[in-house]
Amino acid sequence: MNERLEKLRKSMAERKIDAYVVPTSDFHESEYVGEYFKCRKFLTGFTGSAGTAVVTASEAYLWTDGRYFVQAQKELTGSGFSLQKMGQEHVPDIEEYLEQVLPQGGVLGFDGRVMNAQMVEKIKERLESKQASISFEEDLIGQIWEDRPSLPEEPVWILEETYAGKPASQKILELRQQMEKAKATLHILTTVDDIAWLLNIRGNDVPCNPVVLSYAVITRNEFYLFIHEKTLDQKVKEYLEGLSVTIKPYDSIYEFVKSYRGERALLEKGKVNYAIVGSLEQGNKILDRMNPTAVAKAVKNPTEIENERKAHIKDGVAMTKFLYWLKKQIGTMPMTEISVSDYLETLRREQEGNLGLSFTTISAYKENAAMCHYCATPESNKELKPEGLYLVDSGGQYYEGTTDITRTVALGPVTKEEREHFTLVAMSMLRLGHVKFPYGCRGLSLDYAARELFWSRGMNYDHGTGHGVGYLLNVHERPNGIRWKMVPERMDSGILEEGMICSDEPGIYIEGSHGIRTENMMVCKKAEKNLYGQFMEFEFLTFVPIDLDALDVSLMEDRDIAWLNEYHRQVYEKISPHLNEEEAKWLKYATREISAGQ
């Protein structure tokens, strides 16, 4: 790590760069990045999924959030980097730090392809008093990374209308209608999930997300797709030609956009990299707003919703088989967080139409579950024993859609506190899933339905209660989400529309002891319409038992008991036909009716 740091500093000195920023990002602002793009990991040794490195001639820091403080402190040892704990008292943010360390007239460097334009403009505004300049044309990390993995170029395939529910030609037409409303003559689209949805294509270029590395430039009459041509077979080429899509080399977009003058360019600065926006700003008017496709793809059509119901039955079968196995086998054979996670993945892959995982499984036992984004490693891998609580947050990609589910399971005796916390989380999940609300509400309006049980006891959990979910796309999808605090950069506080799919996942995390989360997927739909307007409600898509062995029924109100009994009735009805006799018998008991007297 120190050798790499010194090589970077040498390159910086040669170019008279005073500070160099290395974010966790690809060219498309993807949530997950492939091995080629892990420059920050290469430079610092820190393996977490979020963090930004800043290097000067004499200092090197890594900023990351509370999920990774312990991990980062350990992994940065001996690297030459020091940890900056984001959000902690007396810790400057990156913009503030750069303002402090850059000399008057200094130069800030970064690869303009991995920094979005919104972030760069924010930094430039902060550095205005320093009269600083920026250098963004070179990837200095790439120049010192000798054995860098190659860019992924996985085959592209067509998502048939049987699954997509709407032809790409119709989606493109509707996008152009939105461009017309915005008086836009040009649209730049670089988010790979939006492009995959728009064209009804899928691939395997980003871990767990079946998307394709690509850019799109759309005018009123033309559609240019910038992509590695070797990923396209003849069938896909003919399909794209049929949509009047012109194929261009993946990297050629940077020169291509320089040819436009006098256009009204619709794009989202928070999602388009600075290298592209910087090329467009000369001679064109930028219309900075959310991609029209982001809202369009979040509202699932009837075909997608029906397919999602099927996907969740398949996923429910895999999860139920896993829980049956776990309950029966715990204590009879060696089990670790990693080995049981691997077994669950095997069960998922046995389901027809499964295309892999939708994210890296969180498999966490006892105190490890108190880290809500924990990922088991060979070093942290705990052995499971017939006691305490085990949490598994996992999901699958199917032709019929994307799933995400969390269950916490009692592997044996649990404490009174664990039982109380487990019950509060289950009640919270059920209460949010049964809210009814007038159309126009956002997740900000509904979050209290989940948190009231915690807040009334002086407790809270430090993550959102729900996020949008894509259709055979990203497991986290905007613009819908459920959280109590407005976080503008997350862009997940949109109006809840009929057809949007959202997670419902409250939790409790007690450091050094246990973590509990219960998560179902649900789809938003219309309820009654009356003189007060159109009301909305949710329908659960997830059908997997909630562990009654960890429940304290005395804490539950009558409505909570009724909702849990009704949910478990549906779980048995939908899942048992797909199980063998022993599994179905176990599920019957696992979904037994409970009552207030228990």
N, C-alpha and C positions, 0 to 999 in steps of 0.2 A: 504494500500500500504506500509506504513512504517513497519508494522509487517512482511509482506512478505519479505521486503528488509532485515530486521534484521535476519530473519530465513536463508536467502541465505548467508548472511555474516557469520553466525555461521557455516554453512556447509563448506564455503570456508576456514574458520580458522581451522576447524578440519582437512582439507586436505592440509593445507599450500598453498592454492591458493591465489595469490596476486591480480589477476584481472579475472573477469568472463564475457564472452561475450554472449549476448542473441540476435540473429538476428530475422528477420521476415522471417521464412522459414519453410518448411516441410522437409521430408527426400529426396525429389525428386526435389528440386529447383523449385517448382511450383510458378507461378505468384500469384495465389490466394491460401490461405491455409484454411483448415477446423478448426473448433473450438478446436479440440484436440491440434493443433500445435500453438495456439496463446499464447505462453509463454511470449513473450514480452508485450503483452496487459495485461496478468495476473499480471506481475511484476510491470509494470509502470502505468497502467490505460490509456495509450495512445491507441486510437482505430484506428488510421490511418493505411493504407495498407503498408507503407514503413517506416522502422526505425530500428535502432540497439541500444540496451542498453549495457552499460559497467559499471560494478560495481567493486569498490575496497573497502578496509576496511574503507576508509574515504570519498569517493566520489561516486556519481552515476549520470551518464549522459545518455541522449538519443540523438542520431544523427538522424535527418530526413531532408528532402529537403523542398524547398520553398513552395510546395503545402500545407504543414501542419504546418508552423510556428505558425500561429495564433491559430489553433486548439490545437497543442501540448502544447503551453504555458498555455492554459486554462486547459487542462486535466491533466497536470503534477503538478498543484497546490496542495501542501500538500502531494505529493507522496514520497518526498525525492529525486526525480530526477530533474536535471536541464537540460535545452535544449541546445544542440549544433546545431547551424544552418549551415547545410552543405553548402559549397560553399561561405560562407560569409568571409569577410576579418578578419584575425586573429583567425579564427576558425580552429583548427587542425583537420586533418582527423583521423580516428580511429587508424590507424597504427602509426601515429605520436604521438598520445596521449599515446598509450600503451608503446611506446619507452620512453616517458617522465616519466611515473609513475612506470613502473616495476623496481624493484630493481635488482642489479647485481645477476644473478643466480636465478631470480624469476620464478614463475610458472603462466602460463596463462591457464585458464580453459574455456571449452565450451563443449557442446554436439556435438561430432564428426559427428552425423547423420544429423545435420541441418546447418553445415558449409561446403561449397564446398571446394574441395582440392585446387583449384586455390587461393581462398581467404586465406586459411590457409598458403599456401606457401608464399604468399605475406607478411603476418604478420611475419612469421618465419624469412624471409629474413631481415625484418626491425629490428627484435629483436636479430639478430645474435651477435651484439656487446655486448649485455647484457648476452649472454650465457644462455638465458632463456630456460626453458623446458615447454612442454604443457601437460595438463591433459584433455583428451577428451572422456574417457570411461563412464562417468556418466552424467546423465541428472539431475542436481541439482534442476532445477525448478520443474520437475516432482515429485521429492521427497517431496516438500513442498506444492504441489497443490493437496489438499485432495479431492476436488470434481471435478477433471479434467474430461471433457467429454471423452467418449470412442472413439477409432479410428472408422471411418466410415467403414461399411462393407455392402455396397449397392449391390443389385443383378447385376451381369454382364450379358449383352446381346450381341447378335451377330448382327453386321451391315451387312445386306445382300448385295450381290454383285450388286444388282439392284441400290444400293446407293453408294457403295464403288467403283464400276467400275473395280476392279482388285482383284483376290483372294489372300488371305493371303499367300498361298503357293508360289505364284509368287513373292510377296514382300520379303519373307524370302529368296528365291533363289537369288534375285537381291542383297539383303543385303550381302549374303555370297560371291557373286561375288566381291562386294566392299571390303570385308575383304581380299579376295584373292589378289586384287590389292595392298592393303596396307601391304601384307605379314603378316597379323594378324591371329593368331590361336585362339584368344579369343576376344569376344566383350562384354563389360559390358554396359547395357542400363538401365538407371534409370529414365529418363524423361517419365512421365506417358502418355503424349500425343503421344510420339513416339511409345510406346508399344501398345497403343490402336490402332493407325493407322496401325502398322505392322501386328497385329493379326486380324484386323477388328472386334474389340470388343469395347463396350462402357459401361459406368456405371454412377455413380452419387456420386463419392467420394470427389469431389472438387467443391465448389460452382460455379455454372454457366458453369463449364467445364465438359462434360460428359465422364469423364475418370475414371480409376480404379487404386487404390493404388497398385503398383506392381513394381517388378524389373525383369530384364531378363538377363540371361547369355547365350550367343550363341557361340558355337564352330562350326567347319566345319561340324560336324555330329549331334550335340545335341542342344536342345533348352530347357532351364530350365526357368520356370516362377514361381516367388516367389509371392504368393498371398494368401489372406485369403480364404481358401477352401470353407467356408460356403457361399461365394458370388457366387459360381458356382453351377448351377443346372445340372441335368443329361445331358440335351441337350448341354450345353456349355462344359461340361467335355468331352463328346464324340466328339464334334467339335474340341477341342484342341488336343485330342488324335489323331484325324485324321491328324493333322498337325505335329505329332510326338513331341508334347510339353509335357515335364515332369513337373508336378505340385509339387512345394515345399512350405513349410510354409513360410509366408511372412517375418518373422524376421530371418529366418535361413540363409539368404544370407551372413551375416557377418562371420559366421563360415565356410560356404561353400566355399567362395573365398579363404580362407586361405589354401585350399588343392592344389591350383594350383602352380606349379613350372616350370620354364623354358619356360613360354608362352610369346608370343608377344600380349599384351592386348591392344586392341583398345578401348579407352574411351575418354570422354571429361571432363577434370578436373574441368572446370567451371560449370559442371552440375552433377557430381558425388560427393557424400558426402565424407568427409575426412576419415570417419571410414572405408569405403570400399576401397578407394585408399590406405590408410595406411596399410591395410591388404594385398593388392596386390603387393605393392612395394618391398616386400621382396622376391627376387628370380624370379621376372618377369620383362620384359621390357615393360614400359608404352608407348603406342603410343597416344599422346595427340592431338586430332583433333576433329573437329565437327562431331557429329553423322551422318553417311551416311543417316539415315532416315530423318534427319531434312530437307535436300535438296529435297529428294525424295517426301516427303509428301507435300512440298510447291508447287511442280509442279502438279497441278490438272489434272487428266486424263479427256478425253472427256465426260465420264459419269458424273463425279463430276461437271464439268463446266455446263453441261446442267441442272443438278439438282439444281445447285446454281442459275441459271436463274429463275427456278421455285420458289425457296425459296424466292428470292428477290421480285417476284411478290406478293406472299402471304404477305410478310412483308410490301411491298408498299401499299397493300390494307389496312392493319391494321393501318399504319401510316397516310394514306390519310383520313380514317374514323376518326382518332383521330384529325387531323388538322381541318377537317370540323366541328366536334363537338366543338372543342375549340373556333374556330372563331364564331360559331353561339351562343354558350352558355356563353361566357365571359361577365360578368357583370349582368347576369340574375340569377346566383346561386353562392353559396360560392365555391371557388376553391382555393386550396393550391398546393404548389409544390408536396407534397406527394399524395394528392387525385387525381390529374390529372395523375401522374405517375402510380398510381394503376389502373386507368381507361385504360391507354394505355396497361398495362400488360394484362388486361382482354381482350382487343381487339386482342392482339397477340395470347393469348391462345385459342381464338375461331377459329383460322386458323388451317386447317387440317394439322396434322403432326407436330404441334408445341410441343416442349419438354421443354419450359421454356425460361428464359432470357439467353443471352450470357455474360452479365456482369450486375452489379448493375446500374440501370438507373441514369443518371445525369439529374436532373430536376431542372432548375435554373432560377429564375426570377430576372430581373434587376441586381443589384450589385453582387448578388450571382453568376451570370454567369461569372463574372470576375475571379473567381477561377475555372480554367479549369477542375479540378478533384473534384469539389464540390459534396458532397452527402448530400441531405436534411435529417435533423434529426428533432425530435419533437421540439428541442430548436431553430433551425434555419429556420424552415418551414415557408416560406413567403406566404401570401395571394396574389393571382393573381388578378389584377384589369385591366379594359379596357384601359390600357395605357402602353407604354414602350415595351421592348423586353423580350421574354421568350425563353430559350434554352433547348432543350431536346436531349440528346445523349443516344441512347438505341440500343438494338439488341436482336435477338431471336435465339434460337437453333431449327432447323427443321431436320427431316430425310434427307431433301434435302440440308442441309448445315447450315452455320453460317452467320448471318447478323450483320451489325453495321452501324448505320445511325445517323447523327445529322442534325437537322433543327432548325433555329432560326426564331421566329414568332413575328410579330408586333401585340400586343393585342389591340392596339388603337393608338393614336397619338405618334409619335416618334420624337426625335430632329433631326436637320440637321446633326449633327455629327454622330448620330446613323445610319441615312440613308446612309451617305457616307461610314461608316465603313461596314455596311451590304453589300453594293454594291461591295466594294473592295474584300470582302471575297468571294462573289458569283463569281465574275470575276476570281479570283485566282483559285478557284476550277475548273471552266470550262477550264481555260487555261492549267492547268496541265493535265486534262483529255483528251486534244486534242493534246498533244505533240507527235511528231514522232521522233524516235531516232534509231541509228544503234545498232545492237545487240552487246552486251558487256558492255553496259551502266549499271551503278548502280544508285540507288536512289540519291547518292551524285551528279550525273551529272544532274539530272532533277529538283532538288529542287528549283533552281532559277526561273524556269517557274512559280512557285506558289508565290515566295517571292518578285519578282521584283517590283510588285505593291506597296508592303509595304516598301521595302528598298529604293526605289526612293523617298519616302516621309519621310524617317528617322524613319520608324516604323519596328516592328518585332513581332513575337510570339515565346514564349519559349517552344515549343514542336516540335516533328517531324511532317512533313506534311503527312506522310503515314506509315502504318505498314502492314505486312502480316496478313492474316486471315486464320484460319484453316477450314477444312471441318468437320462440326459437332464435332469440337474440340475447342481449345483455340482461343479466339477472337484476341489475339496478337500472331503472329507466325513468327519466323525467317525462312530463312535468308534475306528475302526481306524487304526493308523499304525505305522511302524517307525522307531524312533529309540533312541539309547543313553541319553539323558538324560531323566528325568522332567520334563515341563513341565506342571504341573497345569492351568493355564489353557487349554492347547490341547485337553484332553479327547480325545486321540487315542491312548490306550494301552489300549484295550479288548481283551478276549479275542478272538482271531481265530476267527471262526465260518465254517462252510461257507457259501459264497455271497458272502462279502465280497470286494470287488475292491480291490486295492491297487497302488500304483506301486512300482517297484524302480529307484531312480535314484541310485546313488553318483556321486561326481564328484571332480575335483581342480581347484583354482583357484590359479594362480600369478600374483600381481599384476604387471601390466606386461608379461606374456608370453602366457599362454594359459589357457583354461578348457576342461575336458572333462567331459561328462556323458553317460551312456548310460542310457536309461530305457525299460523295458517295463512294460505293465500285466499283472497276473496275478490270477487268481481262486483263492481258498482252497477246497480240497475235501478230502474224506475219503480217507485211504489205508487201509492194513490196520488191522484191529482184532484184538488178540491178548491174551495174559495181562497185558501191560503197559498195556493200555488202547487207546483210539482214537487212531490217529496221523493227522496232517494233512499236506498238501503243497500246492504251488502248481502251477497250469497257466498258461503264458504265453498272453495274449490278443493281444499285439502281434506282428506279423510283418513286419519290415522289416530288410534286411541291415545288418550291422555292418561298417564299412569295413575290409576286410582290408589295404588299402594303408597303414594306419597302425599295423598290428599287429606286435609283436615276438614271434614264436612261441617263441623260445628262453626266454622268461620263463614260459611256460605249462606247467602239469603235464598229464599225460595226460588226467586227467578234464576239465580245462578245454577241451582240444582236442576231446575227444569231445562235450562238451556244445555247443560252438560249431558243430561239424559237423552234429550232429543238429538244432540250431535252424535252421541255414541250409538243411538239407534240407527242413524244413517250410516255411520262407519261400518257397522256389522252388515247392514243390508247391501252396501255397495262393494265391500271388500271380501266378505266371506265366500262368495261364489268362486273366487279365484284362488282359494287356498286349499291345501289338502285337509283331510279329516282332523288331524291333530292340531294343525294351525287354526282351523275354524273353531274347534272346541275351545282352544285357548282364547281366541278373540271374543267368543261369546262371554267368557268370564271377565275378560279385560274391559268389556263394554257393558257390564252389568249395571242395572239401575241402582242408583243410590238414593237415600232419603235423609231427611233432617235428623232422624233419631240415631243415625249411625255414629 
